[in-house]
């Protein structure tokens, strides 16, 4: 794994899971255009504008027998090729040419994703129970348009602008 990956799938829904794949989407400060949340207490908002997950983690879950697929766990952006252990709160990701995200927290698994797991064991994507196997939430630092296949770069501390400084 490296600090350079790519977007495998972009996913939106009218609320709930699974989310459906889209090829291109505009990203605003509150998330992907066309994406909605039924439970605004636990999902959405500026600090949880985007949910991301690793394609490699999805493959691992499939090998374990879970009927999971991209978008089934409510993630908006499925990424392949990054060192997922480095995608943690505080990390910044550049998606495509325009978008900059900052990881804010690990996503807590909820009852609604049970159908994507063998025997309904949705704790399989709990950061507490299975470190490194969780989805993550991010805030949008710079908006823009995303496309499937866009590169995703995990930015080093040196490449990350200081808080309060404009981002291009």
GROMACS elastic network, one bead per residue, 0.5 to 0.9 nm:
[ bonds ]
;  ai    aj funct       b0    kb
    1     4     6  0.81748   500
    1     5     6  0.84739   500
    1    81     6  0.56412   500
    1    82     6  0.53852   500
    1    84     6  0.80452   500
    2     5     6  0.72544   500
    2    81     6  0.64265   500
    2    82     6  0.51065   500
    2    83     6  0.52707   500
    2    84     6  0.89248   500
    2   153     6  0.89069   500
    2   154     6  0.84173   500
    3    81     6  0.78092   500
    3    82     6  0.54063   500
    3    83     6  0.63142   500
    3    86     6  0.86546   500
    3   152     6  0.81203   500
    3   153     6  0.56215   500
    3   155     6  0.73601   500
    3   156     6  0.86025   500
    4    80     6  0.88727   500
    4    81     6  0.64046   500
    4    82     6  0.57461   500
    4    83     6  0.84359   500
    4   151     6  0.69942   500
    4   152     6  0.57101   500
    4   154     6  0.63723   500
    5    79     6  0.66879   500
    5    80     6  0.54171   500
    5    83     6  0.86681   500
    5   150     6  0.85870   500
    5   151     6  0.57328   500
    5   153     6  0.62071   500
    5   154     6  0.82222   500
    6    78     6  0.86224   500
    6    79     6  0.56625   500
    6    80     6  0.54974   500
    6    81     6  0.65491   500
    6    82     6  0.80987   500
    6    95     6  0.81393   500
    6    96     6  0.86273   500
    6   148     6  0.79510   500
    6   149     6  0.56049   500
    6   150     6  0.54884   500
    6   153     6  0.80903   500
    7    10     6  0.73364   500
    7    77     6  0.67674   500
    7    78     6  0.59648   500
    7    80     6  0.64843   500
    7    95     6  0.79837   500
    7    96     6  0.87431   500
    7   146     6  0.86364   500
    7   147     6  0.74594   500
    7   148     6  0.52868   500
    7   150     6  0.54255   500
    7   151     6  0.63896   500
    7   152     6  0.66614   500
    8    55     6  0.73938   500
    8    70     6  0.84906   500
    8    77     6  0.76279   500
    8    78     6  0.54505   500
    8    79     6  0.54321   500
    8    80     6  0.63202   500
    8   148     6  0.57971   500
    8   149     6  0.60157   500
    8   150     6  0.83506   500
    9    21     6  0.63290   500
    9    22     6  0.73921   500
    9    23     6  0.75418   500
    9    70     6  0.68263   500
    9    71     6  0.78757   500
    9    76     6  0.78683   500
    9    77     6  0.59283   500
    9    78     6  0.50969   500
    9    79     6  0.72709   500
    9   147     6  0.84882   500
    9   148     6  0.56932   500
    9   149     6  0.79792   500
   10    19     6  0.89537   500
   10    20     6  0.80640   500
   10    21     6  0.55456   500
   10    22     6  0.55442   500
   10    23     6  0.66235   500
   10    24     6  0.74432   500
   10    25     6  0.76668   500
   10    32     6  0.89778   500
   10    70     6  0.86079   500
   10    71     6  0.78632   500
   10    75     6  0.83251   500
   10    76     6  0.54813   500
   10    78     6  0.65033   500
   10   146     6  0.80785   500
   10   147     6  0.75406   500
   10   148     6  0.64790   500
   11    18     6  0.87114   500
   11    19     6  0.52760   500
   11    20     6  0.50824   500
   11    22     6  0.58773   500
   11    23     6  0.87134   500
   11    32     6  0.85418   500
   11    35     6  0.80371   500
   11    70     6  0.79490   500
   11    71     6  0.56416   500
   11    74     6  0.79737   500
   11    75     6  0.68093   500
   11    77     6  0.63677   500
   11    78     6  0.81445   500
   12    15     6  0.83351   500
   12    18     6  0.85873   500
   12    20     6  0.54568   500
   12    21     6  0.66743   500
   12    22     6  0.72651   500
   12    32     6  0.71746   500
   12    33     6  0.80473   500
   12    34     6  0.62350   500
   12    36     6  0.74946   500
   12    71     6  0.78675   500
   12    74     6  0.82425   500
   12    75     6  0.83207   500
   12    76     6  0.61322   500
   13    16     6  0.65553   500
   13    17     6  0.71280   500
   13    18     6  0.74175   500
   13    20     6  0.61360   500
   13    21     6  0.89444   500
   13    34     6  0.68517   500
   13    36     6  0.60230   500
   13    37     6  0.79852   500
   13    74     6  0.86017   500
   14    17     6  0.89616   500
   14    19     6  0.82373   500
   14    34     6  0.70972   500
   14    35     6  0.58481   500
   14    37     6  0.70170   500
   14    38     6  0.82439   500
   15    18     6  0.89684   500
   15    19     6  0.81780   500
   15    35     6  0.70703   500
   15    38     6  0.50487   500
   15    39     6  0.83014   500
   16    19     6  0.71338   500
   16    36     6  0.79103   500
   16    37     6  0.64234   500
   16    38     6  0.63589   500
   16    39     6  0.85930   500
   16    74     6  0.71891   500
   16   112     6  0.76806   500
   17    20     6  0.84919   500
   17    71     6  0.73738   500
   17    72     6  0.58717   500
   17    73     6  0.66473   500
   17    74     6  0.55370   500
   17   112     6  0.72421   500
   17   113     6  0.70428   500
   18    69     6  0.89205   500
   18    70     6  0.85879   500
   18    71     6  0.55443   500
   18    73     6  0.65443   500
   18    74     6  0.61240   500
   18    75     6  0.88610   500
   18   113     6  0.81330   500
   18   116     6  0.89279   500
   19    35     6  0.85354   500
   19    70     6  0.83131   500
   19    72     6  0.61459   500
   19    73     6  0.79495   500
   19    74     6  0.59691   500
   19    75     6  0.75492   500
   19    76     6  0.75990   500
   20    70     6  0.87940   500
   20    71     6  0.64141   500
   20    72     6  0.84775   500
   21    70     6  0.83150   500
   21    71     6  0.72318   500
   21    76     6  0.88435   500
   22    25     6  0.70337   500
   22   147     6  0.85037   500
   22   148     6  0.80605   500
   23   146     6  0.83278   500
   23   147     6  0.57395   500
   23   148     6  0.54700   500
   23   149     6  0.89958   500
   24   145     6  0.70713   500
   24   146     6  0.56125   500
   24   148     6  0.65889   500
   25    32     6  0.64725   500
   25    33     6  0.64176   500
   25    34     6  0.83090   500
   25   144     6  0.86318   500
   25   145     6  0.56959   500
   25   146     6  0.53921   500
   25   147     6  0.66431   500
   26    31     6  0.84955   500
   26    32     6  0.59444   500
   26    33     6  0.56313   500
   26    34     6  0.89013   500
   26   143     6  0.78256   500
   26   144     6  0.58606   500
   26   146     6  0.62428   500
   26   147     6  0.89615   500
   27    30     6  0.77717   500
   27    31     6  0.55057   500
   27    33     6  0.61594   500
   27    50     6  0.89258   500
   27    99     6  0.78576   500
   27   140     6  0.80864   500
   27   142     6  0.87988   500
   27   143     6  0.54396   500
   27   144     6  0.53695   500
   27   145     6  0.58430   500
   27   146     6  0.70664   500
   28    31     6  0.51837   500
   28    32     6  0.62102   500
   28    33     6  0.70613   500
   28    49     6  0.84590   500
   28   140     6  0.72406   500
   28   142     6  0.82916   500
   28   143     6  0.52614   500
   28   144     6  0.70807   500
   28   145     6  0.88965   500
   29    32     6  0.85556   500
   29    45     6  0.85782   500
   29    46     6  0.63171   500
   29    49     6  0.68965   500
   29   139     6  0.73320   500
   29   140     6  0.52652   500
   29   141     6  0.74775   500
   29   142     6  0.77964   500
   29   143     6  0.64572   500
   30    33     6  0.86526   500
   30    44     6  0.70752   500
   30    45     6  0.57757   500
   30    46     6  0.52973   500
   30    47     6  0.84504   500
   30    48     6  0.80179   500
   30    50     6  0.78904   500
   30   139     6  0.80048   500
   30   140     6  0.74548   500
   31    34     6  0.88632   500
   31    35     6  0.72393   500
   31    36     6  0.88429   500
   31    44     6  0.75544   500
   31    45     6  0.80203   500
   31    46     6  0.78513   500
   31    48     6  0.81593   500
   31    50     6  0.54693   500
   31    51     6  0.89195   500
   31    76     6  0.87102   500
   31   139     6  0.83097   500
   31   140     6  0.74878   500
   32    35     6  0.55788   500
   32    36     6  0.86133   500
   32    49     6  0.78210   500
   32    50     6  0.73292   500
   32    76     6  0.76294   500
   33    36     6  0.85267   500
   35    76     6  0.84291   500
   36    44     6  0.80266   500
   37    40     6  0.61513   500
   37    43     6  0.63728   500
   37    44     6  0.65442   500
   38    43     6  0.80483   500
   39    42     6  0.58626   500
   39    43     6  0.59132   500
   39    44     6  0.81967   500
   40    44     6  0.59173   500
   40    45     6  0.74513   500
   41    44     6  0.79902   500
   41    45     6  0.89382   500
   42    48     6  0.87344   500
   42   108     6  0.89056   500
   43    48     6  0.63806   500
   43    49     6  0.80830   500
   44    47     6  0.74195   500
   44    49     6  0.51105   500
   44    50     6  0.75337   500
   44    51     6  0.89169   500
   45    48     6  0.53613   500
   45    49     6  0.54239   500
   45   139     6  0.85543   500
   46    49     6  0.50844   500
   46    50     6  0.86846   500
   46   138     6  0.82711   500
   46   139     6  0.56605   500
   46   140     6  0.73013   500
   47    50     6  0.83293   500
   47   103     6  0.86313   500
   47   104     6  0.63297   500
   47   105     6  0.84299   500
   47   137     6  0.72947   500
   47   138     6  0.61446   500
   47   140     6  0.80561   500
   48    51     6  0.69208   500
   48   103     6  0.88647   500
   48   104     6  0.73179   500
   48   105     6  0.81176   500
   48   107     6  0.87760   500
   48   136     6  0.87076   500
   48   137     6  0.50243   500
   48   138     6  0.54469   500
   48   139     6  0.59037   500
   48   140     6  0.88972   500
   49   137     6  0.69882   500
   49   138     6  0.60133   500
   49   139     6  0.54061   500
   49   140     6  0.67627   500
   50    75     6  0.75481   500
   50    76     6  0.61388   500
   50    77     6  0.74973   500
   50   101     6  0.84692   500
   50   136     6  0.82481   500
   50   137     6  0.55856   500
   50   138     6  0.52029   500
   50   139     6  0.65999   500
   50   140     6  0.76126   500
   51    74     6  0.72393   500
   51    76     6  0.52458   500
   51    77     6  0.64814   500
   51    78     6  0.87318   500
   51   107     6  0.76543   500
   51   135     6  0.67184   500
   51   136     6  0.56197   500
   51   138     6  0.64275   500
   52    74     6  0.87580   500
   52    75     6  0.52083   500
   52    76     6  0.59476   500
   52    78     6  0.58119   500
   52    79     6  0.72710   500
   52   135     6  0.56632   500
   52   136     6  0.53325   500
   52   137     6  0.63642   500
   52   138     6  0.77504   500
   53    56     6  0.87804   500
   53    57     6  0.75393   500
   53    58     6  0.80561   500
   53    70     6  0.83585   500
   53    73     6  0.87265   500
   53    75     6  0.61889   500
   53    76     6  0.81418   500
   53    77     6  0.65455   500
   53    78     6  0.50369   500
   53    79     6  0.62398   500
   53    80     6  0.87567   500
   53    84     6  0.85698   500
   53   133     6  0.86934   500
   53   134     6  0.72721   500
   53   136     6  0.65990   500
   54    57     6  0.52410   500
   54    58     6  0.65659   500
   54    59     6  0.88527   500
   54    70     6  0.89726   500
   54    77     6  0.86068   500
   54    78     6  0.56567   500
   54    80     6  0.58099   500
   54    81     6  0.81441   500
   54    82     6  0.78607   500
   54    84     6  0.67713   500
   54   133     6  0.84531   500
   54   134     6  0.86993   500
   54   135     6  0.76180   500
   55    59     6  0.62555   500
   55    60     6  0.86599   500
   55    69     6  0.88026   500
   55    70     6  0.73513   500
   55    78     6  0.59534   500
   55    79     6  0.56546   500
   55    80     6  0.51234   500
   55    81     6  0.81611   500
   56    59     6  0.50850   500
   56    60     6  0.62376   500
   56    61     6  0.86923   500
   56    79     6  0.83448   500
   56    80     6  0.64877   500
   56    81     6  0.78617   500
   56    84     6  0.87376   500
   57    60     6  0.50178   500
   57    61     6  0.62127   500
   57    62     6  0.86155   500
   57    84     6  0.87324   500
   57   132     6  0.87611   500
   57   133     6  0.62968   500
   57   134     6  0.84127   500
   58    61     6  0.51032   500
   58    62     6  0.62043   500
   58    63     6  0.87203   500
   58    66     6  0.89217   500
   58    68     6  0.66416   500
   58    69     6  0.65410   500
   58    70     6  0.71955   500
   59    63     6  0.62436   500
   59    64     6  0.87019   500
   59    68     6  0.85006   500
   59    69     6  0.83694   500
   60    63     6  0.51232   500
   60    64     6  0.64351   500
   60    65     6  0.89148   500
   60    66     6  0.89651   500
   61    64     6  0.50395   500
   61    65     6  0.65702   500
   61    66     6  0.55131   500
   61    67     6  0.79916   500
   61    68     6  0.70180   500
   61   117     6  0.83471   500
   61   124     6  0.83588   500
   62    65     6  0.50300   500
   62    67     6  0.61389   500
   62    68     6  0.62912   500
   62    69     6  0.80688   500
   63    66     6  0.73071   500
   64   118     6  0.85754   500
   65    68     6  0.87104   500
   65   117     6  0.79715   500
   65   118     6  0.64048   500
   66   116     6  0.63413   500
   66   119     6  0.85317   500
   66   120     6  0.89437   500
   67   115     6  0.78242   500
   67   116     6  0.51961   500
   67   117     6  0.58915   500
   67   118     6  0.67971   500
   68    71     6  0.85556   500
   68    72     6  0.61160   500
   68    73     6  0.76062   500
   68   115     6  0.82912   500
   68   117     6  0.64988   500
   68   118     6  0.89869   500
   69    72     6  0.55025   500
   69    73     6  0.78956   500
   69   116     6  0.77110   500
   70    73     6  0.73227   500
   70    74     6  0.84851   500
   70    75     6  0.74836   500
   70    76     6  0.88073   500
   70    77     6  0.85145   500
   70    78     6  0.63891   500
   71    74     6  0.53127   500
   71    75     6  0.53078   500
   71    76     6  0.66171   500
   71    77     6  0.80010   500
   71    78     6  0.76103   500
   72    75     6  0.73467   500
   72   113     6  0.70962   500
   72   115     6  0.86637   500
   72   116     6  0.64299   500
   73   109     6  0.84579   500
   73   112     6  0.84964   500
   73   113     6  0.56002   500
   73   114     6  0.88553   500
   73   116     6  0.71686   500
   73   135     6  0.84459   500
   74   113     6  0.77372   500
   75    78     6  0.68168   500
   75   135     6  0.72905   500
   75   136     6  0.85227   500
   75   137     6  0.88590   500
   79    82     6  0.73352   500
   79   152     6  0.76327   500
   80   152     6  0.86688   500
   81    84     6  0.83201   500
   81   152     6  0.86570   500
   82    85     6  0.85569   500
   82    86     6  0.81687   500
   82    87     6  0.80719   500
   82   152     6  0.79714   500
   82   153     6  0.78494   500
   82   154     6  0.73871   500
   83    86     6  0.56656   500
   83    87     6  0.71014   500
   83   154     6  0.85107   500
   84    87     6  0.50637   500
   84    88     6  0.80205   500
   84   132     6  0.68401   500
   84   133     6  0.83613   500
   85    88     6  0.69567   500
   85   131     6  0.84641   500
   85   132     6  0.54263   500
   85   133     6  0.85001   500
   86    91     6  0.74307   500
   86   132     6  0.88391   500
   86   154     6  0.81512   500
   87    90     6  0.84145   500
   87    91     6  0.59730   500
   87    92     6  0.80257   500
   87    93     6  0.83799   500
   87   103     6  0.72327   500
   87   132     6  0.87945   500
   87   136     6  0.78679   500
   87   154     6  0.76105   500
   88    91     6  0.56736   500
   88    92     6  0.88215   500
   88   103     6  0.61175   500
   88   104     6  0.77249   500
   88   105     6  0.71046   500
   88   106     6  0.73707   500
   88   132     6  0.88850   500
   88   136     6  0.73214   500
   89    92     6  0.86304   500
   89   102     6  0.75719   500
   89   105     6  0.50994   500
   89   106     6  0.72572   500
   89   136     6  0.80567   500
   89   137     6  0.84415   500
   89   138     6  0.83080   500
   90   102     6  0.61554   500
   90   103     6  0.53768   500
   90   104     6  0.61771   500
   90   105     6  0.82867   500
   91   101     6  0.83771   500
   91   102     6  0.57719   500
   91   103     6  0.54316   500
   91   104     6  0.81858   500
   91   154     6  0.73969   500
   91   155     6  0.73149   500
   91   156     6  0.81794   500
   91   157     6  0.83617   500
   91   160     6  0.89084   500
   92   100     6  0.69560   500
   92   101     6  0.55386   500
   92   103     6  0.62177   500
   92   138     6  0.88096   500
   92   153     6  0.84940   500
   92   154     6  0.61728   500
   92   155     6  0.56175   500
   92   156     6  0.79358   500
   92   157     6  0.86172   500
   92   160     6  0.70934   500
   93    99     6  0.81775   500
   93   100     6  0.57489   500
   93   101     6  0.52004   500
   93   102     6  0.64309   500
   93   103     6  0.79243   500
   93   152     6  0.66084   500
   93   153     6  0.55319   500
   93   155     6  0.57703   500
   94    97     6  0.74258   500
   94    98     6  0.74389   500
   94    99     6  0.57400   500
   94   101     6  0.65210   500
   94   151     6  0.80536   500
   94   152     6  0.56044   500
   94   153     6  0.50960   500
   94   154     6  0.66041   500
   94   155     6  0.69768   500
   95    98     6  0.67632   500
   95    99     6  0.50878   500
   95   100     6  0.62720   500
   95   101     6  0.77719   500
   95   146     6  0.72053   500
   95   150     6  0.66495   500
   95   151     6  0.59829   500
   95   153     6  0.65823   500
   95   154     6  0.89902   500
   96    99     6  0.63360   500
   96   100     6  0.87732   500
   96   144     6  0.87637   500
   96   145     6  0.80270   500
   96   146     6  0.64603   500
   96   147     6  0.76233   500
   96   149     6  0.86944   500
   96   151     6  0.52432   500
   96   152     6  0.62995   500
   96   153     6  0.84685   500
   97   100     6  0.88978   500
   97   144     6  0.83624   500
   97   145     6  0.86697   500
   97   146     6  0.87295   500
   97   150     6  0.82615   500
   97   151     6  0.82603   500
   98   142     6  0.68944   500
   98   143     6  0.68162   500
   98   144     6  0.53028   500
   98   145     6  0.70802   500
   98   146     6  0.82630   500
   98   168     6  0.78163   500
   99   140     6  0.76309   500
   99   141     6  0.75119   500
   99   142     6  0.51094   500
   99   143     6  0.52478   500
   99   144     6  0.52568   500
   99   145     6  0.72555   500
   99   146     6  0.75948   500
  100   139     6  0.87972   500
  100   140     6  0.63181   500
  100   141     6  0.52976   500
  100   143     6  0.70745   500
  100   144     6  0.86184   500
  100   167     6  0.82451   500
  100   168     6  0.88532   500
  101   138     6  0.59559   500
  101   139     6  0.57164   500
  101   141     6  0.54015   500
  101   142     6  0.69911   500
  101   143     6  0.87021   500
  102   137     6  0.85045   500
  102   138     6  0.52314   500
  102   139     6  0.53966   500
  102   140     6  0.65906   500
  102   141     6  0.67155   500
  103   106     6  0.82756   500
  103   136     6  0.67502   500
  103   137     6  0.58172   500
  103   139     6  0.64876   500
  103   140     6  0.89978   500
  104   136     6  0.75422   500
  104   137     6  0.57196   500
  104   138     6  0.50444   500
  104   139     6  0.65172   500
  105   108     6  0.89950   500
  105   135     6  0.89793   500
  105   136     6  0.58681   500
  105   137     6  0.54440   500
  105   138     6  0.71373   500
  106   126     6  0.84311   500
  106   127     6  0.67602   500
  106   134     6  0.64024   500
  106   135     6  0.60485   500
  106   137     6  0.60319   500
  107   125     6  0.86468   500
  107   126     6  0.78211   500
  107   127     6  0.79795   500
  107   134     6  0.66306   500
  107   135     6  0.53214   500
  107   136     6  0.50570   500
  107   137     6  0.59965   500
  108   123     6  0.87996   500
  108   125     6  0.80363   500
  108   126     6  0.62615   500
  108   127     6  0.76507   500
  108   134     6  0.79767   500
  108   135     6  0.80075   500
  108   136     6  0.87103   500
  109   112     6  0.84397   500
  109   113     6  0.73699   500
  109   122     6  0.63789   500
  109   123     6  0.64020   500
  109   124     6  0.84728   500
  109   125     6  0.64097   500
  109   126     6  0.60267   500
  109   127     6  0.89459   500
  109   134     6  0.83152   500
  109   135     6  0.84667   500
  110   113     6  0.61491   500
  110   114     6  0.77012   500
  110   122     6  0.71563   500
  110   123     6  0.82912   500
  111   114     6  0.55448   500
  111   115     6  0.88927   500
  111   120     6  0.85568   500
  111   122     6  0.71521   500
  112   115     6  0.75532   500
  112   122     6  0.88562   500
  113   116     6  0.57849   500
  113   117     6  0.75831   500
  113   120     6  0.81274   500
  113   122     6  0.64587   500
  114   117     6  0.55850   500
  114   118     6  0.82244   500
  114   119     6  0.81040   500
  114   121     6  0.64752   500
  114   122     6  0.53298   500
  115   118     6  0.76258   500
  115   119     6  0.83851   500
  115   120     6  0.59801   500
  115   121     6  0.88764   500
  115   122     6  0.84368   500
  116   120     6  0.72021   500
  116   121     6  0.86816   500
  116   122     6  0.76799   500
  117   121     6  0.55631   500
  117   122     6  0.59771   500
  117   124     6  0.81515   500
  118   121     6  0.62910   500
  118   122     6  0.85303   500
  119   122     6  0.86846   500
  120   123     6  0.86816   500
  121   124     6  0.60971   500
  121   125     6  0.89054   500
  122   125     6  0.62675   500
  122   126     6  0.77167   500
  123   126     6  0.50017   500
  123   127     6  0.86787   500
  123   128     6  0.89755   500
  123   129     6  0.70749   500
  123   130     6  0.81593   500
  124   127     6  0.85630   500
  124   129     6  0.72495   500
  124   130     6  0.64942   500
  124   133     6  0.75626   500
  124   134     6  0.82840   500
  125   128     6  0.87979   500
  125   129     6  0.78218   500
  125   130     6  0.65297   500
  125   131     6  0.84847   500
  125   132     6  0.86163   500
  125   133     6  0.53553   500
  125   135     6  0.70573   500
  126   129     6  0.53152   500
  126   130     6  0.56665   500
  126   131     6  0.72768   500
  126   132     6  0.87813   500
  126   133     6  0.69075   500
  126   134     6  0.55731   500
  126   135     6  0.83159   500
  127   130     6  0.51692   500
  127   132     6  0.63168   500
  127   133     6  0.62200   500
  127   134     6  0.50612   500
  127   135     6  0.82053   500
  128   131     6  0.59072   500
  128   134     6  0.87941   500
  129   133     6  0.89134   500
  130   133     6  0.56558   500
  130   134     6  0.74392   500
  131   134     6  0.70043   500
  132   135     6  0.87086   500
  140   143     6  0.63821   500
  141   167     6  0.75219   500
  142   167     6  0.68949   500
  142   168     6  0.74755   500
  146   149     6  0.89501   500
  146   150     6  0.69645   500
  147   150     6  0.55698   500
  148   151     6  0.88811   500
  155   158     6  0.79140   500
  155   159     6  0.58218   500
  155   160     6  0.63166   500
  156   159     6  0.53258   500
  156   160     6  0.64390   500
  157   160     6  0.51726   500
  157   161     6  0.82379   500
  158   161     6  0.78398   500
  160   163     6  0.88576   500
  160   167     6  0.89329   500
  161   164     6  0.82179   500
  161   165     6  0.62172   500
  161   166     6  0.75354   500
  161   167     6  0.66994   500
  162   165     6  0.56223   500
  162   166     6  0.85700   500
  163   166     6  0.84046   500
  164   167     6  0.88821   500
